[in-house]
Amino acid sequence: MDNGGQNIKVYTINEAAELIGESAVTVRRKIKKGEYKAELLDGDRGPTYFIKQDEINRILEGKRTVIIEVPVVQEPSETAQIEFFLNQLTEYITETQKPLLEEIRALKAHIEKTEEQMAAAAEKERQKENERDQHLMKLIREVQEMRMEQAQSWWQKWRKKVEKKIEPYQVD
């Protein structure tokens, strides 16, 4: 397509569908809905929709799809093509991993902080339980002593009182 001396790459619906990874019917429907921009021009078989390269790039960017174009200067060997593709793929993966790695680090730090807080809370809870248990044991002993005193006969109680009064005055 010629646009003021500038050569712009355009695609038919079938070509665009293949690049985008959708069916031609879906691409045509989205053009009619206005989701994709296309121009209706006279083609070999009558009016045909043509989609510009910029629109294809916009659509693919929205899908987070990456097209790696391999420039062909001369017929490169299969090994060179594979190496080039792997380098491009490695760069892409490295760039997309950076934010994920940062997010993972932040989540790990948050998990560690939460685990520390939970450990501190669990320790506090154990201390409270120990204090409560000690207090309950003390109360149980006091109740047992009171019951023992109540179970004594009158003369045992009287003897105990007398021993308490005499005890400080005894000489060995």
C-alpha positions as CSV (number, residue, x, y, z in Angstrom):
1,M,0.0,0.0,0.0
2,D,1.4,3.4,-0.9
3,N,0.8,6.3,1.5
4,G,2.4,9.5,0.3
5,G,5.6,7.8,-1.0
6,Q,5.8,5.6,2.1
7,N,5.4,1.9,1.7
8,I,3.2,0.4,4.5
9,K,2.7,-3.3,5.0
10,V,-0.9,-4.4,4.9
11,Y,-2.5,-7.8,5.4
12,T,-5.8,-9.4,4.2
13,I,-8.1,-10.8,6.8
14,N,-6.8,-14.4,6.3
15,E,-3.2,-13.2,6.7
16,A,-4.0,-11.1,9.7
17,A,-5.9,-14.0,11.3
18,E,-2.9,-16.3,10.9
19,L,-0.6,-13.6,12.5
20,I,-2.9,-12.9,15.4
21,G,-3.8,-16.5,16.0
22,E,-7.5,-16.1,15.5
23,S,-9.9,-17.4,12.8
24,A,-10.7,-15.2,9.8
25,V,-14.4,-15.1,10.9
26,T,-13.3,-13.7,14.3
27,V,-11.1,-11.1,12.8
28,R,-13.9,-10.0,10.3
29,R,-16.4,-9.9,13.2
30,K,-14.0,-7.7,15.3
31,I,-13.5,-5.4,12.4
32,K,-17.2,-4.9,12.0
33,K,-17.6,-4.3,15.8
34,G,-14.8,-1.7,15.6
35,E,-12.4,-3.6,17.8
36,Y,-9.9,-3.9,15.0
37,K,-9.1,-1.1,12.5
38,A,-9.1,-2.0,8.8
39,E,-9.6,-0.3,5.5
40,L,-12.1,-1.5,2.9
41,L,-10.3,-1.2,-0.5
42,D,-10.8,-2.7,-3.9
43,G,-8.9,-6.0,-4.2
44,D,-8.5,-8.6,-6.8
45,R,-11.9,-10.0,-6.1
46,G,-13.8,-6.8,-5.2
47,P,-13.9,-4.9,-1.9
48,T,-11.5,-6.4,0.6
49,Y,-10.5,-5.4,4.1
50,F,-6.8,-4.7,4.6
51,I,-5.2,-4.4,8.1
52,K,-2.1,-2.3,8.5
53,Q,1.1,-3.6,10.3
54,D,0.6,-1.0,13.1
55,E,-2.8,-2.4,13.9
56,I,-1.5,-6.0,13.9
57,N,1.3,-4.9,16.3
58,R,-1.3,-3.2,18.5
59,I,-3.5,-6.3,18.6
60,L,-0.5,-8.6,19.4
61,E,0.7,-6.3,22.1
62,G,-2.7,-6.4,23.7
63,K,-2.4,-10.2,23.6
64,R,1.1,-10.1,25.0
65,T,2.3,-12.1,22.0
66,V,5.8,-11.6,20.7
67,I,6.7,-12.0,17.1
68,I,10.4,-12.5,16.5
69,E,11.3,-11.6,13.0
70,V,14.4,-13.3,11.8
71,P,16.2,-11.0,9.2
72,V,17.4,-13.0,6.2
73,V,20.5,-11.4,4.6
74,Q,21.5,-14.6,3.0
75,E,20.3,-18.1,3.6
76,P,21.5,-18.7,7.1
77,S,22.2,-22.2,8.4
78,E,19.6,-23.9,10.5
79,T,22.0,-23.7,13.5
80,A,22.4,-19.9,13.1
81,Q,18.6,-19.5,12.9
82,I,18.1,-21.6,16.0
83,E,20.8,-19.7,17.8
84,F,19.3,-16.3,16.8
85,F,15.8,-17.5,17.9
86,L,17.2,-18.8,21.2
87,N,18.9,-15.4,21.9
88,Q,15.8,-13.5,21.1
89,L,13.7,-15.8,23.3
90,T,16.3,-15.6,26.1
91,E,16.1,-11.8,26.0
92,Y,12.4,-11.8,26.1
93,I,12.2,-14.3,29.0
94,T,14.8,-12.3,30.9
95,E,12.8,-9.0,30.5
96,T,9.5,-10.6,31.5
97,Q,11.1,-12.4,34.5
98,K,12.4,-9.2,36.1
99,P,9.1,-8.0,37.5
100,L,8.1,-11.5,38.4
101,L,11.3,-12.0,40.4
102,E,10.9,-8.7,42.2
103,E,7.3,-9.7,43.1
104,I,8.5,-13.1,44.3
105,R,11.2,-11.4,46.5
106,A,8.6,-9.1,47.9
107,L,6.2,-12.0,48.6
108,K,9.0,-14.0,50.3
109,A,9.8,-11.0,52.6
110,H,6.2,-10.6,53.4
111,I,5.9,-14.3,54.2
112,E,9.0,-14.2,56.5
113,K,7.6,-11.1,58.3
114,T,4.2,-12.8,58.8
115,E,5.9,-16.0,60.1
116,E,7.9,-13.9,62.6
117,Q,4.7,-12.2,63.7
118,M,2.9,-15.5,64.0
119,A,5.8,-17.0,66.0
120,A,5.8,-14.0,68.4
121,A,2.0,-14.3,68.8
122,A,2.3,-18.0,69.5
123,E,5.0,-17.4,72.1
124,K,2.8,-14.8,73.8
125,E,-0.1,-17.2,73.8
126,R,2.1,-20.0,75.4
127,Q,3.2,-17.5,78.1
128,K,-0.4,-16.6,78.9
129,E,-1.4,-20.3,79.0
130,N,1.5,-21.0,81.4
131,E,0.5,-18.1,83.7
132,R,-3.1,-19.2,83.6
133,D,-2.2,-22.8,84.4
134,Q,0.0,-21.7,87.3
135,H,-2.8,-19.5,88.7
136,L,-5.3,-22.4,88.4
137,M,-2.9,-24.8,90.1
138,K,-2.5,-22.3,93.0
139,L,-6.3,-22.0,93.3
140,I,-6.7,-25.8,93.2
141,R,-4.1,-26.2,96.1
142,E,-5.9,-23.5,98.1
143,V,-9.3,-25.3,97.6
144,Q,-7.8,-28.6,98.6
145,E,-6.3,-27.1,101.7
146,M,-9.6,-25.6,102.6
147,R,-11.4,-28.9,102.1
148,M,-8.8,-30.7,104.3
149,E,-9.3,-28.2,107.0
150,Q,-13.1,-28.5,106.8
151,A,-12.8,-32.3,106.9
152,Q,-10.8,-32.2,110.3
153,S,-12.7,-32.9,113.5
154,W,-13.2,-30.1,116.1
155,W,-10.4,-31.4,118.3
156,Q,-7.8,-31.5,115.4
157,K,-8.6,-27.9,114.5
158,W,-8.2,-26.9,118.2
159,R,-4.9,-28.8,118.5
160,K,-3.6,-27.0,115.4
161,K,-4.5,-23.6,116.9
162,V,-2.8,-24.5,120.1
163,E,0.4,-25.7,118.4
164,K,0.6,-22.4,116.4
165,K,0.4,-20.5,119.7
166,I,2.9,-22.6,121.5
167,E,5.4,-23.1,118.7
168,P,7.2,-19.7,118.9
169,Y,7.8,-20.2,122.7
170,Q,9.4,-23.6,122.5
171,V,13.1,-23.9,123.4
172,D,15.3,-26.7,122.1
